[in-house]
């Protein structure tokens, strides 16, 4: 066994966050009267705004609250639509909180890894309420010995301080027997590396790897992931 402790990102590593995100976003924007090409353009615009805000937060440039306070207001401004951005945020949050989609094979992966003797840990950015609801309703919670959410910790990946608490709670964990597993290059891979951990990039969509980021291993499906941690 190459590693003893497996630290898993959740969104788009185990949870089908993007699938739920898109479904919820479509519903919220449809409810304000957007459809057809206007809806598709609004979605693209929102995703660009949201990615920029999350990147700024992960780089320590803004507070997380700024994301939720401004993203729909910015969207409405760009689209030239009058409306209540905070009302849209609340409606969207409700959609996200009830997104219990898993990526195919995610639960089976955790079952197998736990049975093989690995210590599984969840280490994720995001809203605490949302992540706890997903873990509970998807049935994944019992497989994790610890759950670490940036919203509760006051620090987000890629800040290496995110991992300080995890190491403190697992005295047998070392930089050699633990690995960070996730789909996020900026958050999971850079964060894990900054904390001195090996990293496994879960590249389920077979995206291109930037030359500036160097995960320890790259996998394109869960079978490859099981081999990578052995």
C-alpha positions in Angstrom: 0.0 0.0 0.0 1.7 3.2 -1.2 -0.5 5.5 0.9 -2.4 5.1 4.1 -4.4 8.3 4.2 -6.4 9.4 1.2 -7.7 13.0 1.3 -10.5 13.5 -1.1 -11.9 16.6 -2.7 -15.7 16.3 -3.1 -17.1 18.5 -5.9 -16.5 16.9 -9.3 -14.2 14.3 -7.7 -17.0 12.3 -6.1 -20.1 14.6 -6.3 -21.5 15.5 -9.7 -21.4 19.1 -8.7 -21.3 20.5 -12.3 -24.4 18.5 -13.2 -26.3 19.8 -10.3 -24.9 23.3 -10.7 -26.1 23.5 -14.3 -29.5 22.0 -13.5 -30.0 24.5 -10.6 -28.7 27.4 -12.6 -31.0 26.7 -15.5 -34.0 26.5 -13.2 -33.2 29.8 -11.4 -32.5 31.7 -14.7 -35.6 30.2 -16.4 -37.7 31.4 -13.5 -36.6 35.0 -14.3 -37.8 34.6 -17.9 -34.6 33.6 -19.7 -34.9 30.9 -22.4 -33.2 29.6 -25.6 -30.1 31.4 -26.7 -30.5 34.1 -24.0 -30.5 31.4 -21.3 -27.4 29.7 -22.7 -25.5 33.0 -22.9 -26.6 33.9 -19.4 -25.2 30.6 -18.1 -21.8 31.1 -19.9 -21.6 34.6 -18.4 -22.5 33.4 -14.9 -19.8 30.6 -15.0 -17.2 33.1 -16.1 -18.1 35.5 -13.3 -18.3 32.7 -10.7 -14.9 31.2 -11.7 -13.3 34.6 -11.4 -14.7 35.2 -7.9 -13.7 31.8 -6.6 -10.2 32.2 -8.0 -9.9 35.6 -6.2 -11.1 33.9 -3.0 -8.7 31.0 -3.3 -5.9 33.5 -3.9 -6.8 35.4 -0.7 -8.0 38.5 -2.6 -11.6 38.6 -1.4 -13.7 37.2 1.3 -16.0 34.2 0.5 -19.1 36.2 1.4 -18.2 38.5 -1.5 -18.9 35.7 -4.0 -22.4 35.1 -2.8 -23.2 38.8 -2.3 -22.1 39.9 -5.8 -22.2 37.1 -8.4 -25.8 37.3 -9.4 -25.8 41.1 -9.2 -22.8 41.1 -11.6 -24.7 38.7 -13.8 -27.8 40.9 -13.9 -25.7 44.0 -14.6 -23.9 42.3 -17.6 -27.2 41.0 -19.0 -28.9 44.4 -18.5 -31.7 42.9 -16.5 -33.2 44.5 -13.4 -33.7 42.2 -10.5 -32.8 41.1 -7.0 -29.4 39.4 -7.1 -29.7 38.2 -3.5 -33.1 36.6 -4.2 -31.5 34.7 -7.1 -28.6 33.7 -4.8 -31.1 32.3 -2.2 -33.0 30.4 -4.9 -29.8 29.0 -6.3 -28.5 28.0 -2.9 -31.6 26.0 -2.3 -31.0 24.2 -5.6 -27.4 23.4 -4.7 -28.4 22.2 -1.2 -30.6 19.6 -2.7 -28.1 18.4 -5.3 -27.4 14.8 -4.3 -25.9 13.6 -7.5 -22.8 11.4 -7.4 -20.5 10.7 -10.2 -20.9 7.1 -11.5 -19.0 4.6 -9.4 -18.1 7.1 -6.6 -19.7 5.3 -3.7 -18.4 1.9 -4.9 -14.9 3.4 -5.0 -15.1 4.5 -1.4 -16.5 1.1 -0.3 -13.6 -0.7 -2.0 -10.9 1.6 -0.6 -12.3 1.5 2.9 -12.4 -2.3 2.8 -8.8 -2.3 1.6 -7.8 -0.5 4.8 -7.3 3.0 3.6 -8.2 5.9 5.9 -10.5 8.2 3.9 -10.7 11.9 4.7 -12.9 14.6 3.0 -11.1 17.9 2.4 -13.2 20.3 0.4 -13.8 24.0 -0.2 -17.4 25.2 -0.2 -20.4 25.9 2.0 -20.6 23.8 5.1 -24.3 23.3 5.1 -24.3 22.2 1.4 -21.5 19.8 1.8 -22.9 18.2 5.0 -26.3 17.7 3.3 -24.7 16.1 0.3 -22.5 13.8 2.4 -25.5 12.7 4.4 -28.1 12.3 1.6 -25.7 10.5 -0.8 -24.7 8.0 1.9 -21.0 8.9 1.6 -20.6 10.2 5.2 -19.9 6.9 6.9 -16.9 6.2 4.7 -14.9 9.3 5.9 -13.0 9.4 9.2 -12.9 13.2 9.0 -14.6 15.9 7.1 -12.9 19.2 6.6 -14.7 22.1 4.9 -13.1 25.5 4.2 -16.3 27.3 5.4 -15.9 25.8 8.9 -12.1 26.0 9.0 -11.7 29.6 8.0 -9.1 28.7 5.4 -9.4 27.3 1.9 -7.3 25.2 -0.5 -4.8 25.9 -1.9 -3.6 27.5 1.3 -1.3 24.9 3.0 -2.8 25.9 6.4 -5.9 24.0 5.3 -4.0 20.8 5.9 -2.6 21.8 9.3 -5.8 20.8 11.1 -6.0 17.5 9.3 -2.4 16.6 10.3 -3.2 17.6 13.8 -6.2 15.3 14.0 -4.3 12.3 12.5 -1.0 11.9 14.4 0.0 8.9 12.3 -0.3 10.9 9.0 2.9 11.9 7.4 3.8 13.7 4.1 4.9 10.3 2.8 1.8 8.2 3.6 -0.9 10.7 2.7 -2.1 12.0 -0.7 -4.4 14.7 -1.9 -6.9 13.5 -4.5 -9.0 16.0 -6.5 -10.1 17.5 -9.8 -9.1 21.1 -9.0 -5.7 22.1 -10.4 -5.6 25.4 -8.6 -7.1 24.2 -5.3 -6.4 20.5 -4.9 -3.2 20.0 -6.8 -1.5 23.3 -6.0 -2.8 23.1 -2.4 -1.6 19.6 -1.8 1.8 20.3 -3.3 2.2 23.5 -1.2 1.5 21.4 1.9 4.2 18.9 0.9 1.8 16.1 -0.2 1.8 13.9 -3.2 -1.2 14.7 -5.4 -3.5 12.8 -7.8 -5.3 14.8 -10.4 -8.7 13.2 -11.1 -9.1 14.2 -14.8 -12.4 12.5 -15.6 -13.0 14.8 -18.6 -9.4 14.4 -19.9 -8.6 18.1 -19.9 -5.2 19.4 -20.9 -2.7 19.8 -18.1 -1.1 23.2 -17.9 2.7 23.2 -18.0 2.9 25.1 -14.8 1.1 22.5 -12.6 2.7 19.1 -11.8 0.5 16.5 -10.1 2.3 13.4 -8.8 -0.1 11.3 -10.8 -2.9 11.8 -13.3 -5.9 9.4 -13.5 -8.8 9.6 -15.9 -11.2 7.1 -14.2 -11.7 5.4 -10.8 -10.0 2.2 -11.8 -6.8 4.1 -12.5 -7.2 5.9 -9.2 -7.4 2.6 -7.3 -4.1 1.6 -9.0 -2.5 4.9 -8.3 -2.9 4.7 -4.5 -1.6 1.1 -4.2 
